[in-house]
Amino acid sequence: MKCFGGHINRDVGLAVAVLKVFDAVHGLENALLSDPKNDLPGYLSVLKCLEEALKFLGDNCWLAIQWLEDIVEYLEDNLVAN
């Protein structure tokens, strides 16, 4: 198990990053619901952040899920799941 520890840490790290970005996107909700006439540059900045976050999530969610499934499978195959 020790030899796989680094791989598991990397895989879990990606999953944590995906969750943090998802949480950040959720945090943009109020800014996106505001009236853009009040602060158009700020609103456009939030849209740019949303675009970057969605690209990150789109590029990494499936990969993180696959890696986490591989970790679970490894742990189950090696009777480490508990």
N, C-alpha and C positions, 0 to 999 in steps of 0.2 A: 504494500500500500504506500510505503514511503516514496517509492519512485514515481508514483502518480500524483503525489501531493501538489507539486508545482502546476501540473496540468489542471487539477481540480480547482486550485486557487485562481488560476487564470480564467477558467470557465465561469466560475462563480463571480469573479470580478466583472466580467462582461455583463452578466445578468444584472448585477447591482448597478452598473452604469446605465443599462437600458431602463431600469426602474427609476433611477434618478432623473433621467431625461424625460421620461413619461410624466413624472411628478412635476417637473419644471414646466412642461407643456400644459398640464392641468392648471398650474399657477398663472399662466398667461390668459386664462379664460376671462377674468374681470377686465383686463386691458382690451381684449378683443371685443367685449360687449359694450365698451364705452363709445361715446360719440366721437368719431375721428375728426370732426370739425374743431373740437376743442384743442387737439394737439396732433395735427397730421404727421409731423416728423416722428413723434413718439409712437404713434399708431403704426406707421410704416416700419419703424425699428422693431416693434413687437412682431409684426408680420414676417420680417426677415429672420428673427429668432425662431419663430414657429416653423418657417420653411427649413432652416438648418436642423432643427430638432426632428422634424418629420423625416428628413432625409436620413439622419442618423438612425432613427428607429426603423425605418424601412430597410436600411442596409444591415442592421444588426439583430433585430428581434428574432428572425427565423434562425440565424446562426446561434444565438444564445439559447434558444429552445432546444435545438439539436444537441448542443454541447451538454446542456443540463440533462437531457434524456440519456446521453451517453454515460454521464456520471452515474445516474440512477441505475442504468443497466450494469455498469461495472460493479457498483456496490452490491447489487442483487446477485450477480454472478459469483461474487467473491464472499458472499454471506456477511457483508459488512453493513447491510441496510439498517440494522437496528442500532 
